[in-house]
Amino acid sequence: MSKPTYFCQKNLGQGSDPLDGKFATVSPNAMGPDEQDRPLSPLAGQFWFVELKGKLKCQGAEDRSGLHVLSTEEVAVAMDGGHKPRAISGPFSTREAAERSFERYWEMILDND
């Protein structure tokens, strides 16, 4: 697995786009933009395998916490809801590719038991 990616908000977005002012970074304590920060706007339409603490209301599913496959836009909405997502892997161009990463992760965990 690659280094985890953390999502952070550096400044409030000026428009109605939920991705404005939000970044992906490999540093969990990033307080200001640097060369490792990637704005989420160019990553729209991509997917991530993420870990979330707390309850997340998923479309068509009950509230749940833990591991999820989310789009960049869903990550931004989770952040707006007070969540601090951490990407285990991603971004992926399709939800299916992110779900395969999720499945490989579980296979790796189960093989270590």
C-alpha positions as CSV (number, residue, x, y, z in Angstrom):
1,M,0.0,0.0,0.0
2,S,1.1,3.5,-0.7
3,K,1.4,6.3,1.9
4,P,-2.0,7.3,3.2
5,T,-3.5,10.6,1.9
6,Y,-5.2,13.0,4.3
7,F,-7.8,15.5,3.2
8,C,-7.7,19.0,4.6
9,Q,-9.4,22.3,4.2
10,K,-7.0,25.2,3.9
11,N,-9.4,28.1,3.2
12,L,-13.1,28.5,2.8
13,G,-14.2,28.1,-0.8
14,Q,-15.7,31.2,-2.4
15,G,-18.2,29.4,-4.6
16,S,-20.8,26.8,-4.2
17,D,-18.4,24.0,-5.3
18,P,-17.9,21.7,-2.3
19,L,-14.3,21.0,-3.6
20,D,-13.2,24.6,-3.3
21,G,-10.5,25.1,-0.6
22,K,-10.0,21.4,0.0
23,F,-6.8,19.5,-0.6
24,A,-5.3,16.0,-0.5
25,T,-1.9,15.8,1.2
26,V,0.4,13.0,2.3
27,S,1.1,15.0,5.5
28,P,-1.5,14.6,8.3
29,N,-0.4,17.9,9.9
30,A,-0.3,20.2,6.9
31,M,-1.3,23.7,7.9
32,G,-0.6,25.5,4.6
33,P,-0.3,24.6,0.9
34,D,3.0,23.0,-0.1
35,E,4.3,21.0,-3.0
36,Q,2.6,17.8,-1.7
37,D,-0.9,19.3,-1.6
38,R,-3.2,18.6,-4.4
39,P,-6.4,20.6,-4.8
40,L,-9.5,18.4,-4.9
41,S,-11.1,20.2,-7.8
42,P,-8.9,18.6,-10.5
43,L,-9.6,15.2,-8.8
44,A,-13.4,15.5,-9.3
45,G,-15.0,12.3,-10.6
46,Q,-12.3,10.1,-9.2
47,F,-12.6,7.6,-6.4
48,W,-10.8,6.8,-3.1
49,F,-10.7,3.9,-0.6
50,V,-11.0,5.8,2.6
51,E,-11.2,5.3,6.4
52,L,-13.7,7.5,8.3
53,K,-14.2,7.7,12.0
54,G,-17.8,8.4,13.0
55,K,-21.1,7.9,11.2
56,L,-21.4,8.7,7.5
57,K,-24.8,8.8,5.9
58,C,-24.3,6.9,2.6
59,Q,-26.8,7.3,-0.2
60,G,-29.1,4.3,-0.1
61,A,-27.5,2.8,3.0
62,E,-27.7,3.1,6.8
63,D,-25.2,5.2,8.7
64,R,-21.9,3.5,9.1
65,S,-18.4,4.2,10.1
66,G,-15.1,2.6,9.0
67,L,-14.0,1.8,5.5
68,H,-15.7,3.3,2.4
69,V,-15.2,3.7,-1.3
70,L,-16.1,7.4,-2.0
71,S,-15.9,9.8,-4.9
72,T,-13.9,13.0,-4.4
73,E,-17.2,14.9,-4.2
74,E,-18.4,12.5,-1.5
75,V,-15.1,13.0,0.4
76,A,-15.7,16.8,0.3
77,V,-19.3,16.4,1.6
78,A,-18.0,14.1,4.4
79,M,-15.5,16.9,5.3
80,D,-18.3,19.4,5.4
81,G,-20.1,17.2,7.8
82,G,-17.1,17.3,10.2
83,H,-15.4,14.0,9.2
84,K,-11.7,13.7,8.8
85,P,-11.2,11.1,6.0
86,R,-7.9,9.4,5.4
87,A,-7.4,7.7,2.0
88,I,-5.8,4.3,2.2
89,S,-5.4,4.3,-1.6
90,G,-6.5,6.4,-4.6
91,P,-7.4,8.3,-6.5
92,F,-8.8,5.8,-9.0
93,S,-10.6,6.6,-12.3
94,T,-13.5,4.3,-11.5
95,R,-15.5,3.2,-8.5
96,E,-14.8,-0.4,-9.5
97,A,-11.0,0.1,-9.3
98,A,-11.3,1.6,-5.8
99,E,-13.5,-1.3,-4.8
100,R,-10.8,-3.7,-6.0
101,S,-8.3,-1.9,-3.8
102,F,-10.8,-2.3,-0.9
103,E,-11.0,-6.0,-1.6
104,R,-7.2,-6.4,-1.8
105,Y,-6.9,-4.6,1.5
106,W,-9.3,-7.1,3.2
107,E,-7.6,-10.1,1.6
108,M,-4.2,-8.8,2.9
109,I,-5.7,-8.3,6.4
110,L,-7.3,-11.8,6.4
111,D,-4.1,-13.5,5.2
112,N,-2.3,-12.0,8.2
113,D,-4.6,-13.7,10.6
